[in-house]
C-alpha cells in the first residue's frame, strides 16, 4: 500500500505530525487512526464476504481484479482490425 513512500517522506510526515498535533496527543491520535483503519478493513472484508455469499456458485471465486473494466477488454491482438475508411467511400 505504501511501497512508493521513501524514508525521507516518512520522516517528513512524522515531523509534521509532531508539529501539528503535538508530542503529547500524537500517541492517542495514532492509536485512534489505527483502530479506525482496522474497522474499515474489517467492514470491507465482511462486505466482500457477504457479496460473495450472494453470488451464484460459478461466480464465487471472483475477485475485485476480475471486475476491472480494463481487464475485461479484449487484447488488441484478439480484436478484428477496423475497416479502412477509404474502402467505404462511394465510387462513381
Secondary structure in CASP SS format (residue, H / E / C, confidence):
PFRMAT SS
TARGET T0000
AUTHOR 0000-0000-0000
METHOD secondary structure of the structure
MODEL  1
X C 1.00
X C 1.00
X C 1.00
X C 1.00
X C 1.00
X C 1.00
X H 1.00
X H 1.00
X H 1.00
X H 1.00
X H 1.00
X H 1.00
X H 1.00
X H 1.00
X H 1.00
X H 1.00
X H 1.00
X H 1.00
X H 1.00
X H 1.00
X H 1.00
X C 1.00
X H 1.00
X H 1.00
X H 1.00
X H 1.00
X H 1.00
X H 1.00
X H 1.00
X H 1.00
X H 1.00
X H 1.00
X H 1.00
X H 1.00
X H 1.00
X H 1.00
X H 1.00
X H 1.00
X H 1.00
X H 1.00
X H 1.00
X H 1.00
X H 1.00
X H 1.00
X H 1.00
X H 1.00
X H 1.00
X H 1.00
X H 1.00
X H 1.00
X H 1.00
X H 1.00
X H 1.00
X H 1.00
X C 1.00
X C 1.00
X H 1.00
X H 1.00
X H 1.00
X C 1.00
X C 1.00
X C 1.00
X C 1.00
X H 1.00
X H 1.00
X H 1.00
X H 1.00
X C 1.00
X H 1.00
X H 1.00
X H 1.00
X H 1.00
X C 1.00
X C 1.00
X C 1.00
X H 1.00
X H 1.00
X H 1.00
X C 1.00
X C 1.00
X C 1.00
X C 1.00
X C 1.00
X C 1.00
X H 1.00
X H 1.00
X H 1.00
X H 1.00
X C 1.00
X C 1.00
X C 1.00
X C 1.00
END
